[in-house]
Amino acid sequence: MAVDMSFWSSPVSEEIREEGRAEGRAEGRAEGRAEGRAEGQVLSLFKVLRSRGIDVPDETRTRIESCTDTATLDTWMDRALTATTLPEVLRDEE
């Protein structure tokens, strides 16, 4: 039994594949930018905490480093600018 494979090598199929590749590249770039922003925020947060004399234990350092939510990192940074303790910076919202 012969199978018609002409669709897979047609201009239409190539266009569809290229659209998928372009979407994948765009998504990858967006994810990379978001990860880069989060990493930059984490580094800035550590710098502010260090400059304010707030010690960050390893367990908490890991928690901060694993955070990818830029809104949370923004909140922590805002608090770090005036906080005197680490719990003030990382407190949960009620």
N, C-alpha and C positions, 0 to 999 in steps of 0.2 A: 504494500500500500504506500503510495507516494504522498508526501505531505507538502503542501504549497508553503514555502518559506519566504516568498517574495516580499511579504509585508515587512519582515525584519531588516531587509536591506533597501527599503524604499526611502525616498526623500521625506515622506510623512513620518515614518518611524524614526528617522534620524533627527528630525525636528523635535519630536516628542522627547527623545532621549536628551537632546541638548537643553530643552526647557527644564527637564528634571535636574540635569547637572548644574545649570545656572541657579535654580532654586536652592540646591544643596550648598553651593558655594556661598550664596547670599546668607543662608541660615548659619553656616559655619563662621562667616565673618562677624555676623551679629553676636553669636555666642562668644566668640573670641574677644570682641570689644567689651561685652558685659563682664566677662571673667577678668579682663584687664582692669576695668574700672573698679571692680570689687577688690582685686589684689592691691591696687593703688590706695583705696580707702583703708584697707587693713594696715598697710605700711604707715600711712599717715596717722591712723589711730594709735599705733604703737609709739610713734614718734611723740605725739602729744602726751600720751600717758607717761612716757619716759621723762619728758621735759617737766612734767608736773610732779615727778617723784613718786608715781604710782607704780608699784611693783606688780608684775603680771606672772602668776605661777604657770607652770607648764600646762596643766590641765585647762586653765582658762585661755592660755595662748592658743591651744589647739582648737578650742571652741570658737575663738575669734577668727582664726585662720580658715576655719571650715565654713564660715558664714559667706554666702554668696548673695544675700538679699541686700541690695544697695540701700533700701529704705531703712533697714535695721542698722546698717553701718553708719548711715547719716545720723540717725538718732543717737547712736553711741558716741559719735564724734561730737555732736552738739553738747552732749552731757559731759564728755571728757574735758571740754574747754573750761568748765567751771567746777567739776567734781573734785573732791579731795580723797575719795576712796573708790576702789574698783566696783564694789557693789552699787554705788551711786550710778556708775556708768552703765552697768549691765542689768539693772533692775528690770523686772518684768512690769509691763503696763497692767494696771488693774482696771 
